[in-house]
Structure formats: structure tokens, C-alpha cells
């Protein structure tokens, strides 16, 4: 029986194929390829703006919405493809262009015109729709729950599930709207917070409508809302440029005290990240954390953080909060061009945890975080996925390597560069050069080569595209008390990297090549390879001769 692991936190819902295949993806359906094909000419248009208005009806778990999509064609054509899950029912639509027809086929929308449209056209498509968002094993894009006092508590999360499960849109990562508005109508006893700044609240007939405006580009799966009995906490912060800011925290009224103490760490984390990566990208849209119905998700400018107020690192820091805030730079500002590039989001945010701990607590904490990553990799599915495919929502364990293995790749790169000033400046420069842009894995590798002044492509592409990291083969001869070792394959630059070997507490340095070398060992001596203090590799025991 296929075991479906239903996950909803950012750490547990990367974009992956619905599969328990432990050896990589072998084929995808026609629908998955159609949905994710960046070269599809019917996707050749630029989203200028989303205006999304939705009413939540928690008693029936229904939504009624309107989406206005403003877009500009990139090529001359008469048909444009969008996305809306098939159980969402279209009630009506309009367009500012005459002769428009809209067809809902499966999870796709096809907008067609009697004549070609081109880049001089600014097309507006307005869709009125309603429905009950689909759930799989109790989870879906909108989570309808009750708080500790039995009151309605509602959150949206579409990473992995797909934003088209709750609104018409273009689900491709590389087509972000320049600006977006989000209007959410709820029963009057609830408060809503969403991405961007709150523009106004309208009260009418036992309902309230909260309108937020996002002035910057935003990943489509980051568009979100939370509704509940929130109170707002404010944490003062002076940014890297000396400007007074406010970090907002929307928490349940009964969690005010514990949440206030918990979020005292937010300005500390923000300060370290601004030092590492530059100015927080979204001050115009705000910086907000919200107590959500699930554990965590990097919703741009309105980060979901759940209701677990424990600090899991030395009782002073919560690394999940560190991870989600890191996404404001890695994933939200510098964004993958395709779902195959999600390691840029997750691997870099995970590595940012280690960098933060190093900055805030010291190198030992960095090393401990790296060490934990070593025990969380499967090395059976590459972290750079097949491009041009929209993966389904649910995950299997081996595909989690986009997190820790992606981070270990960056740790290994830092080790090889062996110049922390150069390496750290490169990370900050990437945030400048690719700010608010979508980039491919190939572009990321080329930029790293440029900034780090050498060609690290063979090493980086190995970590990205191979199932296993570079392998060190060893043969232990207990009869002659010899340890033989070599790299299984040659990877330029890595051949000059020293490896640390610890024997009964004594450190020894090795310089392996693709030819077997040997060293003397003492009979019965404990031998350990220390990976957390060097590059990430796989240790393969060929044989033990006894």
C-alpha cells in the first residue's frame, strides 16, 4: 500500500513528485508536463497584477472569490493558459477585450480571443468562482480549524498543494505579478492578516473585509492569509541603514505573554541576516509573523509560524523561525525560475541557519548544525529536479535532501574556497545582483563562479545532479595495519582538498587522489572521518581484510 506522508510545514513540503520511488523520478504524466512547461507558448505572457478577493465561510468550509488578472502577451497569439483546480466552479467571467471565451478543462483555464493579441495589449481577465477546496487526508490549501477556545481559526498554505486549488492564477514560479492585492472577507469576530500592508477594513452585515496591498513581486505560492482572534504585538528594530522599523507579530489573544517573549528573538535574527545578506527586501510591504494553523511557512512579508513557542537551540533561538526569515532573501527575493530549482529556496535557507548560529553563538554551533545535516540526507534523489514539471503536493522522505544536502553543498563550497571574506561577500552580492528575480540553477552556479573567482561548476553540478555526494573509497587491511583510500572519481578543485581523519582522538590530514594511497594504522585503533569540519562526501568501505 502506498503510504502518503501528508506534511504541511515549510520543512516538509517541497515541490516533489507524488511517489514513494526511492531511486529518483522516472516519468511524469502529460498533465504534469503541461502544467510546468515554461516553454508552452500559451504561457507566454507577463502577469502585471493580481487582485484577489475571497470570502471565507468557515461553517461550511466554502469560499467565494473573484480574481482579476492583468497581463501582457509576450508573443502574438489568441489563447492563454491559466490554472484553477477543477472543483472550483466558475460562476462568470469578463474581459476588457471583446470576443473573449473562457474554458475550464481539468485543472487548466484557457482564455481565447477571435484574433491574436500582442505585447501592445493589456488584458484584464476577471473570474468569479466558488467552491470547497479539496482536501487530501484532511489537509488542503485552506485549513479550517478551531483555536483553544473553540473559535474559528483559518490559514492558507499552497506550497506543494498548488495555489490554483484556491484561486485562478498562473502557477509557474517564473511569472510573478509586479503587484497584488488581497481582500479577505470573514465573520466580524475574526481578524485577518495577509501579505503586504493593511490598506483598509470594511465592516458590513456581520462581516469584515480586510484589504492588503503587496507592492513588490511575490511568489504565487506565497500569496496567503490567516484569520483568527489575533492581537498584534510590535517589536522595535533599527535596520542596517539606521532606519527605525517595526516587526509585527499576530498571535492568539491567549498566547500574548509567551508569544511576546518568544518574538524578542526576531530583531536579533533580522540584524544578523541584514549583516549577512543585506537590507531586508520587503520593508515597504512590512515584516510580520503570524500564529498559523500549521507549523511554518515563508509567506513573504507575513511569515506563518504556528503556535509552538519553544526555543529549540540552547533555549534562546528557534531555528525554524531563523529558517523562515532566511527565506525572505533566499526563495522570496532570489527565487528559483522553475520548480526544479527549489534547492535555491530550501538549501540556502537551511544553510542560513548554520550561518546565523555561527554569527550569533560561534563556530561550534555552526559545526553542530552542519553535523545534524549529515544524518538527514538520503542521497537517492538529486536535489536538482527535472525541469518543466509541476510536482504534486505530497512528499517522500528521500526528496527532503533539497534542504540539508543543499546546505551541505554550500558548506563544502565554503570549505573549498577557503576565504570567508570572499565567500560571504559573494552571498551578499547575489542578493544584490538577483534581487526580486527568478534564476535557474545554472545561473546560480555561473554567478558563484564569477564571484568566487574560479570554476566550481564540476563540484556544484555533482552535488546538484548526482544522487550521492563525491565518494571516498577506503579499504582497511587489519592484517598489515594499513588504510587505503582514494576518490572514486575526479572532481576538479576537490582533488586538492584535505580531509580530516581522527584516530583515537589524534587528528591526521589526508590528501586523496583518484589513485589509492595508504597510511599506517594501529591495530584496534578507532578511526573516524570528520566530515562536519570539511567538505561533504560519502564514505564507501570497499572491504575489510582481517
Secondary structure, 3 states (H helix, E strand, C coil): CCCCECCCCHHHCCCCCCCCCCCCCCCCCHHHHHHHCCCCHHHCEEEEEEEEEEEEECCCCEEEEEEEEEEEECCCEEEEEEECCCCCEEEEEEECCCCCEEEEECCEEEEEEEEEECCCCCEEEEEEEEECCCEECCEECEEEEECCCCCEEEEECCCCCCHHHCCCECCCCCCCCCEEEEEEEEECCCEEEECCEEEEEEEECCEEEEEEEECCCCCHHHCCEEEECEEEEEEEEECCCCCEEEEEEEEEHHHHHHHHHHCHHHHHHHHHHHHHHCCCCCCCCCCEEECCCCCCECCCCCEECCCCCCCCECCCECHHHHHHHHCCCECCCEEECCHHHCHHHHHHHHHHHHHHHHHHCCHHHHHHHHHHHHCCCCCCCCCCCCCCCCCCCCECHHHHHHHHHHHHHHHHHHHHHCCHHHHHHHHHHHHHHCCCEEECHHHHHHHHHHHHCCCCHHHHHHHHHCCCCCEEEEEEECCCCEEEEEECCCCCCHHHCCEEEEECCEEEEECCCCCCEEEECCCCCCEEECCCCCCCCEEEEEEEEC
